[in-house]
Amino acid sequence: MRKVPKLTPSQALNRPLIGQAETHTDVEEIKTSRRLGFYIGVLGFLIAEQTTSELTEILPICPIPFTANWLLGLINLRGNLVPVFDLHKLLQLEKRAVKKQMLLILGEGQKAGAIVIDSLPIPLTFTNTEELTTLPRLPDMIKAYATSGYEKKNDDDKKAQLWFNFDHQNFFDSIATKVGL
């Protein structure tokens, strides 16, 4: 009978398994992230991680005279005045054929802003292998706030959709200075 040495629990857990190779291969770890995306025309934007967001039907909008046509006005959201932006007009993009537009509110309190979107936000999962190394040409007003992106291939069609990380807070801050006519 063969005598097996007794091991402490730590030794038993830390010993190599039988047949386990001692070499490690340099395989890139695939990381995934889950995000919500929305369309403005043909452009796909991702809501930043850890961002408070809310979806609502179009609320009564109080227009503000002598402002740019892409600032639709203000809504009253639980006592907070929230500016409503039409990014289709700002970015000069055609609206998609939709049944019903919605308001996407990004941020909270005095830092909130609302965007008219074409459809419900879409839950998306990305891997680091889908990340774009270079971004395509974007409208000037948005390119500084589309910080990175992903190319998501659809299962049903062969055309890939581009999705851009959207720095909404800095974008809202920048266009706040451009609303007057």
Contacts in CASP RR format, 6 or more apart in sequence:
PFRMAT RR
TARGET T0000
AUTHOR 0000-0000-0000
METHOD contacts of the structure
MODEL  1
MRKVPKLTPSQALNRPLIGQAETHTDVEEIKTSRRLGFYIGVLGFLIAEQ
TTSELTEILPICPIPFTANWLLGLINLRGNLVPVFDLHKLLQLEKRAVKK
QMLLILGEGQKAGAIVIDSLPIPLTFTNTEELTTLPRLPDMIKAYATSGY
EKKNDDDKKAQLWFNFDHQNFFDSIATKVGL
7 15 0 8 1.000
16 22 0 8 1.000
28 128 0 8 1.000
30 127 0 8 1.000
30 128 0 8 1.000
30 129 0 8 1.000
31 127 0 8 1.000
31 128 0 8 1.000
32 125 0 8 1.000
32 126 0 8 1.000
32 127 0 8 1.000
32 128 0 8 1.000
33 49 0 8 1.000
33 125 0 8 1.000
33 126 0 8 1.000
34 123 0 8 1.000
34 124 0 8 1.000
34 125 0 8 1.000
34 126 0 8 1.000
35 46 0 8 1.000
35 47 0 8 1.000
35 49 0 8 1.000
35 123 0 8 1.000
35 124 0 8 1.000
35 125 0 8 1.000
35 126 0 8 1.000
35 163 0 8 1.000
36 46 0 8 1.000
36 47 0 8 1.000
36 53 0 8 1.000
36 121 0 8 1.000
36 122 0 8 1.000
36 123 0 8 1.000
36 124 0 8 1.000
37 44 0 8 1.000
37 45 0 8 1.000
37 46 0 8 1.000
37 47 0 8 1.000
37 121 0 8 1.000
37 122 0 8 1.000
37 123 0 8 1.000
37 124 0 8 1.000
37 163 0 8 1.000
38 44 0 8 1.000
38 45 0 8 1.000
38 47 0 8 1.000
38 104 0 8 1.000
38 115 0 8 1.000
38 117 0 8 1.000
38 118 0 8 1.000
38 119 0 8 1.000
38 121 0 8 1.000
38 122 0 8 1.000
39 45 0 8 1.000
39 96 0 8 1.000
39 117 0 8 1.000
39 118 0 8 1.000
39 119 0 8 1.000
40 87 0 8 1.000
40 88 0 8 1.000
40 91 0 8 1.000
40 93 0 8 1.000
40 115 0 8 1.000
40 117 0 8 1.000
40 118 0 8 1.000
41 88 0 8 1.000
41 93 0 8 1.000
41 94 0 8 1.000
41 95 0 8 1.000
41 96 0 8 1.000
41 118 0 8 1.000
42 93 0 8 1.000
42 94 0 8 1.000
42 96 0 8 1.000
43 91 0 8 1.000
43 93 0 8 1.000
43 138 0 8 1.000
43 142 0 8 1.000
43 162 0 8 1.000
43 164 0 8 1.000
44 161 0 8 1.000
44 162 0 8 1.000
44 163 0 8 1.000
44 164 0 8 1.000
45 146 0 8 1.000
45 163 0 8 1.000
45 164 0 8 1.000
45 166 0 8 1.000
46 124 0 8 1.000
46 149 0 8 1.000
46 150 0 8 1.000
46 163 0 8 1.000
46 164 0 8 1.000
46 165 0 8 1.000
46 166 0 8 1.000
47 53 0 8 1.000
47 104 0 8 1.000
47 106 0 8 1.000
47 121 0 8 1.000
47 166 0 8 1.000
47 168 0 8 1.000
48 165 0 8 1.000
48 166 0 8 1.000
48 167 0 8 1.000
48 168 0 8 1.000
51 106 0 8 1.000
51 107 0 8 1.000
51 168 0 8 1.000
52 106 0 8 1.000
52 107 0 8 1.000
52 108 0 8 1.000
53 104 0 8 1.000
53 105 0 8 1.000
53 106 0 8 1.000
53 107 0 8 1.000
53 121 0 8 1.000
54 104 0 8 1.000
54 105 0 8 1.000
55 102 0 8 1.000
55 103 0 8 1.000
55 104 0 8 1.000
55 105 0 8 1.000
55 120 0 8 1.000
55 121 0 8 1.000
56 77 0 8 1.000
56 102 0 8 1.000
56 103 0 8 1.000
56 105 0 8 1.000
57 100 0 8 1.000
57 102 0 8 1.000
57 103 0 8 1.000
58 101 0 8 1.000
58 102 0 8 1.000
58 103 0 8 1.000
58 116 0 8 1.000
59 75 0 8 1.000
59 76 0 8 1.000
59 77 0 8 1.000
59 103 0 8 1.000
60 75 0 8 1.000
61 72 0 8 1.000
61 73 0 8 1.000
61 74 0 8 1.000
61 75 0 8 1.000
61 84 0 8 1.000
62 73 0 8 1.000
62 74 0 8 1.000
62 75 0 8 1.000
62 76 0 8 1.000
63 72 0 8 1.000
63 73 0 8 1.000
64 71 0 8 1.000
64 73 0 8 1.000
64 74 0 8 1.000
64 179 0 8 1.000
66 180 0 8 1.000
66 181 0 8 1.000
67 73 0 8 1.000
67 179 0 8 1.000
67 180 0 8 1.000
67 181 0 8 1.000
68 90 0 8 1.000
68 178 0 8 1.000
68 179 0 8 1.000
68 180 0 8 1.000
68 181 0 8 1.000
69 86 0 8 1.000
69 89 0 8 1.000
70 85 0 8 1.000
70 86 0 8 1.000
70 87 0 8 1.000
70 89 0 8 1.000
70 90 0 8 1.000
71 83 0 8 1.000
71 84 0 8 1.000
71 85 0 8 1.000
71 86 0 8 1.000
71 179 0 8 1.000
72 84 0 8 1.000
72 85 0 8 1.000
72 86 0 8 1.000
72 116 0 8 1.000
73 83 0 8 1.000
73 84 0 8 1.000
74 81 0 8 1.000
74 82 0 8 1.000
74 83 0 8 1.000
74 84 0 8 1.000
75 81 0 8 1.000
75 82 0 8 1.000
75 84 0 8 1.000
75 103 0 8 1.000
75 114 0 8 1.000
76 82 0 8 1.000
77 105 0 8 1.000
77 112 0 8 1.000
77 114 0 8 1.000
80 109 0 8 1.000
80 110 0 8 1.000
80 112 0 8 1.000
82 105 0 8 1.000
82 109 0 8 1.000
82 112 0 8 1.000
82 113 0 8 1.000
82 114 0 8 1.000
83 113 0 8 1.000
83 114 0 8 1.000
83 172 0 8 1.000
83 176 0 8 1.000
83 179 0 8 1.000
84 103 0 8 1.000
84 113 0 8 1.000
84 114 0 8 1.000
84 115 0 8 1.000
84 116 0 8 1.000
85 113 0 8 1.000
85 114 0 8 1.000
85 115 0 8 1.000
85 116 0 8 1.000
85 172 0 8 1.000
85 175 0 8 1.000
86 115 0 8 1.000
86 116 0 8 1.000
87 93 0 8 1.000
87 115 0 8 1.000
87 116 0 8 1.000
87 142 0 8 1.000
88 94 0 8 1.000
88 95 0 8 1.000
88 116 0 8 1.000
90 141 0 8 1.000
90 175 0 8 1.000
91 139 0 8 1.000
91 141 0 8 1.000
91 142 0 8 1.000
92 139 0 8 1.000
93 139 0 8 1.000
95 118 0 8 1.000
96 118 0 8 1.000
96 119 0 8 1.000
98 118 0 8 1.000
98 119 0 8 1.000
101 116 0 8 1.000
101 117 0 8 1.000
101 118 0 8 1.000
102 116 0 8 1.000
102 117 0 8 1.000
102 119 0 8 1.000
102 120 0 8 1.000
103 114 0 8 1.000
103 115 0 8 1.000
103 116 0 8 1.000
103 117 0 8 1.000
104 114 0 8 1.000
104 115 0 8 1.000
104 116 0 8 1.000
104 117 0 8 1.000
104 121 0 8 1.000
105 112 0 8 1.000
105 113 0 8 1.000
105 114 0 8 1.000
106 112 0 8 1.000
106 113 0 8 1.000
106 114 0 8 1.000
106 115 0 8 1.000
106 168 0 8 1.000
106 169 0 8 1.000
106 172 0 8 1.000
107 113 0 8 1.000
107 168 0 8 1.000
107 169 0 8 1.000
111 169 0 8 1.000
111 172 0 8 1.000
113 168 0 8 1.000
113 172 0 8 1.000
124 152 0 8 1.000
124 163 0 8 1.000
126 150 0 8 1.000
126 152 0 8 1.000
126 163 0 8 1.000
130 150 0 8 1.000
130 151 0 8 1.000
130 152 0 8 1.000
130 153 0 8 1.000
131 148 0 8 1.000
131 149 0 8 1.000
131 150 0 8 1.000
132 148 0 8 1.000
132 149 0 8 1.000
132 150 0 8 1.000
132 151 0 8 1.000
132 162 0 8 1.000
135 143 0 8 1.000
135 146 0 8 1.000
135 148 0 8 1.000
135 149 0 8 1.000
135 164 0 8 1.000
136 162 0 8 1.000
137 143 0 8 1.000
138 146 0 8 1.000
138 164 0 8 1.000
141 175 0 8 1.000
142 171 0 8 1.000
144 170 0 8 1.000
144 174 0 8 1.000
145 166 0 8 1.000
145 167 0 8 1.000
145 168 0 8 1.000
145 170 0 8 1.000
145 171 0 8 1.000
145 174 0 8 1.000
146 164 0 8 1.000
146 165 0 8 1.000
146 166 0 8 1.000
146 167 0 8 1.000
147 164 0 8 1.000
147 165 0 8 1.000
147 167 0 8 1.000
148 164 0 8 1.000
148 165 0 8 1.000
149 162 0 8 1.000
149 163 0 8 1.000
149 164 0 8 1.000
149 165 0 8 1.000
150 162 0 8 1.000
150 163 0 8 1.000
151 160 0 8 1.000
151 161 0 8 1.000
151 162 0 8 1.000
151 163 0 8 1.000
152 160 0 8 1.000
152 161 0 8 1.000
152 162 0 8 1.000
152 163 0 8 1.000
153 160 0 8 1.000
154 160 0 8 1.000
154 161 0 8 1.000
END
